[in-house]
Amino acid sequence: MNAEEAHTSASNPLEEEKAELRAFLEGKQFSSRDDLQAQVDEFYRKRNQTPLDDFQGLSPDQMYRMLYFPFDTPHLVTFARVLSVPPSAPAIALFSLLAEAMKEGGLKSTATGNLPRTFCREAAQSFLGPDGYEEKIKYGGINTEIDFFDLHVVRFTAGLAGLLRKYKGRYVLTRKSSGILTVQGMEGIYPLLLESYIRKFNWAYRDRYPEPGFIQQSFLFSLYLLTKHGANWQSSNFYEDCFLRAFPQVLEGAQSRPLSSPEETMRSCYTWRCLVNFAGFFGLADVEPVSTDVLNREYRIKKLPLLEHTVQFHFTT
């Protein structure tokens, strides 16, 4: 799905495009077939560079670059390779616990390849605090790494980033990771962990939604939305609306879940997968629940300063 394919208006977009082309060519004189083709090419060049309301002021060309070359379009967007401020984020807090525990000889892997149970429990207590930990274990204790899934996600993502590895039955920091920590600290670790989560980690692994990977592929558009609208609290419904307005075709193959329509499922998937488990987890936005409805929980979202230290858009938002 490219940017133009992802965007569909209520009417037939192909017929609209043909009508626009006819109007553009009407009254023009052409000296040759090549002259006609040059005019058609000019029409599409202008069309693809025209900002669209449904794209929040982005042009189809800009959206295409954001979807397919998010890390390779420096004239539109750049990501910090080393942060200018210490990062504060749940993901980095969990990595810090891992890094600290691996300083002296690493952490022994279990027979199933997980982190040791004692460390997982201690990490959960430190990360969640006493009240949070008691709430976490109310319906089941932490007996494996999977039971503290956020830690599992960070361990897995850090491995994909080349920041830790398993060596002789123990999880250890790599030389790369140790060097970055010594010279740059977490300011150098965060961008690598973030990029690994975006490029290599499968976001669907964290939930049971059936939607494929387009929410992950469009991550940069979501960060653009936060940059543009996140100075004030906005509802999760607001960001869901923006996403579906830009990419209505994602609903065509959407599946329903028990007690939820396909659209409700897609909306919930977007909020959970992108806003909670991405923007919130990496400290780019404050994501607070405002309802207790388990099936359709609503949130309010506001960008955090770390967002602008992480990603810079080089056009007016």
LOKOLLO-280334 format. One record per residue (C-alpha): residue in one letter; x, y, z. Coordinates in steps of 0.25 Angstrom, whole numbers, padded with zeros to 4 digits, always signed. Each point is the difference from the previous one (the first is absolute). Example, Ala and Ser with C-alpha at 12.3 -4.5 7.8 and 13.67 -1.06 7.14 Angstrom:
! LOKOLLO-280334
A+0049-0018+0031/S+0006+0014-0002/
//
This chain:
! LOKOLLO-280334
M+0000+0000+0000/N+0006+0013-0004/A-0004+0014+0004/E-0010+0002-0011/E-0006-0014+0001/A-0002+0002+0015/H-0008+0012-0002/T-0014-0001-0005/S-0011+0010+0000/A-0015-0003+0002/S-0002+0001-0016/N+0008-0008-0010/P+0014+0006+0000/L+0004-0005-0014/E-0012+0007-0006/E+0004+0013+0008/E+0014-0001-0005/K-0004-0002-0014/A-0010+0012+0001/E+0012+0009+0006/L+0009-0005-0012/R-0011+0004-0010/A-0002+0014+0006/F+0015+0002+0000/L+0002-0004-0014/E-0013+0008-0005/G+0003+0011-0010/K+0015-0004-0001/Q+0007-0002-0014/F+0010-0011-0002/S+0010+0000-0011/S+0004-0015+0002/R-0003-0012+0008/D+0012+0003+0008/D-0005+0014+0003/L-0013-0006+0005/Q+0008-0010+0009/A+0008+0011+0005/Q-0013+0007+0005/V-0006-0012+0006/D+0013-0002+0007/E-0001+0014+0005/F-0014-0002+0005/Y+0004-0012+0008/R+0013+0007+0006/K-0009+0012+0005/R-0011-0010+0005/N+0010-0008+0008/Q+0006+0012+0006/T-0013+0007+0004/P-0003-0001+0015/L-0012-0008+0004/D-0009+0003+0012/D-0002-0015+0002/F+0015-0001+0001/Q+0000+0011+0010/G+0007+0010-0010/L+0010-0010-0005/S+0001-0003-0015/P-0001-0014-0006/D+0015+0001-0003/Q+0003+0003+0014/M-0009-0011+0005/Y+0006-0010-0009/R+0014+0004+0006/M-0005-0001+0014/L-0006-0014-0002/Y+0011-0006-0008/F+0013+0008+0003/P-0002+0005+0014/F+0015+0000+0004/D+0005+0003-0014/T-0007+0014-0003/P+0009+0010+0007/H-0007+0012-0007/L-0013-0004+0006/V+0004-0006+0014/T+0012-0004+0008/F+0002-0008+0012/A+0010+0003+0011/R+0011-0010+0000/V+0004+0004+0014/L-0010+0008+0009/S+0003+0013+0005/V-0007-0003+0013/P-0001-0013+0009/P-0012-0008-0004/S-0011-0003+0009/A-0009-0011-0005/P-0005-0014+0005/A+0008-0007-0011/I+0013+0007+0004/A-0003-0002+0015/L-0001-0015-0002/F+0012+0000-0009/S+0008+0007+0011/L-0004-0012+0010/L+0005-0010-0010/A+0013+0007-0002/E+0003+0002+0015/A-0003-0015+0002/M+0009-0004-0011/K+0012+0008+0004/E+0006-0011+0008/G+0000-0013-0008/G-0013+0002-0006/L-0013-0008+0003/K-0002-0015-0001/S-0010-0004-0010/T-0011-0010+0004/A-0001-0013-0008/T-0011+0006-0009/G+0009+0012-0003/N-0006+0010+0009/L+0005+0010+0011/P+0001-0007+0014/R-0013+0001+0008/T+0007+0007+0012/F+0005+0011-0008/C-0014+0002-0007/R-0007+0001+0013/E+0010+0010+0005/A+0000+0008-0012/A-0016+0000+0000/Q+0001+0005+0015/S+0010+0011-0004/F-0008+0004-0012/L-0014+0000+0005/G+0002+0004+0014/P-0007-0007+0012/D-0014+0003-0004/G+0002-0003-0015/Y+0007-0013+0003/E-0012-0004+0010/E-0010+0003-0011/K+0009-0007-0011/I+0000-0013+0008/K-0014+0000+0005/Y-0005-0010-0010/G+0013-0008-0002/G+0015+0002+0004/I+0012+0002-0008/N+0006-0013-0002/T+0006+0002-0014/E+0005+0011-0009/I-0013+0000-0008/D-0008+0003+0013/F+0007+0014+0000/F-0002+0002-0015/D+0005+0014-0001/L+0014-0005+0005/H-0001-0011-0010/V-0003+0010-0011/V+0012+0008+0004/R+0010-0012+0001/F-0005-0005-0013/T+0001+0014-0007/A+0014+0003+0006/G+0005-0013-0006/L-0005+0004-0013/A+0007+0013+0001/G+0013-0007+0003/L+0001+0005+0014/L+0000-0013+0008/R+0001-0014-0004/K+0001-0014+0006/Y+0014-0006+0002/K+0003-0013+0006/G-0014-0001+0006/R+0000+0014+0006/Y-0006+0013-0005/V+0011+0011-0001/L+0002+0014-0005/T+0007+0000-0013/R+0013+0008-0002/K-0008+0010-0009/S-0010+0002+0012/S+0011+0002+0010/G+0007+0010-0008/I-0012+0008-0002/L-0004+0000+0014/T+0014+0004+0004/V+0001+0012-0010/Q-0014+0004-0002/G-0009-0006+0010/M-0014-0003-0002/E+0000+0012-0009/G+0007-0009-0010/I-0008-0013+0003/Y-0014+0006-0002/P+0001+0003-0015/L+0005-0014-0002/L-0011-0006+0008/L-0011+0008-0006/E+0005-0003-0015/S+0001-0015+0003/Y-0015+0001+0006/I-0004+0007-0013/R+0007-0008-0010/K+0003-0014+0006/F-0010-0003+0011/N-0014-0005-0005/W-0010+0009+0008/A-0011-0010-0002/Y+0008-0009+0009/R-0005+0009+0012/D-0015-0002-0003/R-0010-0010-0006/Y-0006+0010-0010/P-0001-0006-0014/E+0004+0012-0008/P+0013-0001-0008/G+0012+0009+0001/F-0005+0013-0006/I-0002+0007+0013/Q+0015-0003+0003/Q+0004+0005-0014/S-0008+0013+0002/F+0007+0003+0013/L+0007+0013-0005/F-0014+0006-0004/S-0004-0003+0014/L+0012+0007+0006/Y-0004+0012-0010/L-0014+0000+0006/L+0006+0001+0014/T+0009+0011-0004/K-0011+0008-0007/H-0011-0002+0010/G+0006-0005+0013/A+0003+0013+0007/N-0014-0002+0007/W-0007-0012+0005/Q-0007-0007-0011/S-0009-0013+0001/S+0004-0013-0006/N-0012+0001-0009/F+0006+0013-0006/Y+0013-0007-0005/E-0008-0012-0004/D-0009+0009-0009/C+0013+0006-0006/F+0006-0013-0003/L-0013-0006-0007/R-0002+0013-0007/A+0013-0001-0006/F+0000-0015-0003/P-0015-0005-0001/Q+0004-0012-0008/V+0005-0007+0013/L-0014-0003+0003/E-0003-0008-0012/G+0007-0012+0005/A-0002+0003+0015/Q-0006-0012+0008/S-0009+0001+0012/R+0002-0005+0014/P-0010-0005+0010/L-0010+0012+0003/S+0008+0010-0009/S-0002+0004-0015/P+0011+0000-0010/E+0002+0015+0002/E-0001-0001+0015/T+0011-0011-0001/M+0009+0008-0009/R-0002+0013+0009/S+0004-0008+0012/C+0011-0007-0007/Y+0006+0014-0004/T-0001+0006+0014/W+0006-0012+0007/R+0011-0003-0010/C+0004+0014-0004/L-0004+0009+0011/V+0002-0008+0013/N+0010-0011-0004/F+0009+0009-0009/A-0002+0015+0003/G-0003-0002+0015/F+0010-0011+0002/F+0012+0008-0006/G-0004+0013+0007/L-0004+0008-0012/A-0014+0002+0005/D-0007+0000+0013/V-0011-0010-0002/E-0011-0001+0012/P-0012-0008+0001/V-0013+0008+0002/S-0010-0012+0000/T+0000-0014+0006/D-0007-0007-0012/V+0008-0012-0002/L-0005-0002-0014/N+0001+0014-0005/R+0009+0008+0010/E+0002+0014-0004/Y+0013+0008+0003/R+0004+0015+0000/I+0013+0003-0007/K+0010+0011+0001/K+0014+0001-0006/L+0012+0000+0009/P+0013+0008-0002/L+0008-0013-0004/L-0008+0000-0013/E+0007+0013-0005/H+0013-0005+0004/T-0002-0013-0007/V-0006+0004-0014/Q+0000+0013-0007/F-0009+0003-0012/H+0006+0010-0010/F-0013+0007-0004/T-0011+0007+0006/T-0009-0008+0009/
//
